[in-house]
Amino acid sequence: MNRVVVTGIGALTPIGNNVEEYLNGLKNGVSGADKITLFDATHFKTKFACEIKNLKVEDFIDRKEARRLDRFAQLGLIAATEAMTDSGLDLEKVDLNTAGVIWGSGIGGLGTLEKEIEDFTTGSGTPRYNPFMIPKMITDIVAGHISIKYGFRGVNYATVSACASSSHAISAAFDHIRLGRADVVITGGSEATVLKPAMGGFNSMKALSERNDDPKTASRPFDKDRDGFVLGEGAGALILENYESAKKRGAKIYAEIAGAGASADAYHITAPHPEGLGARNVMKMALNDAKMNPGEIDYVNVHGTSTPLGDIAETKAILQVFGDSSYKLNINSTKSMTGHLLGAAGAIEAIAGILAINHNFVPPTINHFTDDPALDSKLNFTFNVAQERKVNTVLSNTFGFGGHNSSLIFKRLN
């Protein structure tokens, strides 16, 4: 099978609007949480989120074209453009029939759907829906727009598995290249759900933190007083290539994808298996796929949403998979800084792992104040301050409602 490498990355996150800014945010333990500005959250239980800051979409996308795109598609196109520029791919030398796009999003164009329904219910009652409503709303549309922009005529589809969506997209792109079905794939994910329906829905589930008096410390993975996740928005994009063709063109190679796994909890629609069964299985699958031993992993970027049950279950799974090697790992939850980007989480967290390999550091799990006695205190959660270490291998976990689990392993190119 072909080896698969990462030759370009793009990030649009609550702690940085490009890869360089994101890297600085990760190193410095910046919180992206603040009061919501995208809508009036006065009457909501949670009044804060991790929004993108100071973004002028028209600086990246023509204003007329931007009006035809839901925000989740705008964010996806911006991140994909950064990744393509970063990759240095010369489209005149790319076989466009073997170049594809696989993109993930958990919810898609919810903002468009919300606006169209509000316009209808507050109007005359006569159906006057925007002709762009459907293509703005559907989840696969980002993959379509990216393929049209670059003329990629190969594999093209979307993955939807809640918060595991973009990790599954990366995993699928990995498979297409290593099996010889594609030479290059733009992959990743985007999400834009800092919206009234999402906030209201997650609030009703009691899934969100309600720490309105102190938003910046609200996302507290592994802290005793964690009370739910913080909703975020953004996008991450990766350019995956066949190693031989990337080497031939002299591409900059960030990392190699070593393995991937996918599993189901088969337990509950929203709660994790209490013993971390699905999380355990998916990490074992990824390690087996990579033909690696647990002791070869340096850093696990955990799903780590800051929910009472989820953090405990994932920690149990790590101890089951890694055994004594668990205590040599650095563990970090990027969501302590970025919030939870739902379907885009896997993409920006994969990029965090790739940056760790290239800059030899592990980002912190910020906002830790009180140890949780339910967690093994000997584990290194990289609390509050980034740690320098040589990072050769990273395992990245993402888990979604419905019991969907995905693990990816990235390694330094040998």
Disulfide bonds with the S-S distance in Angstrom:
none
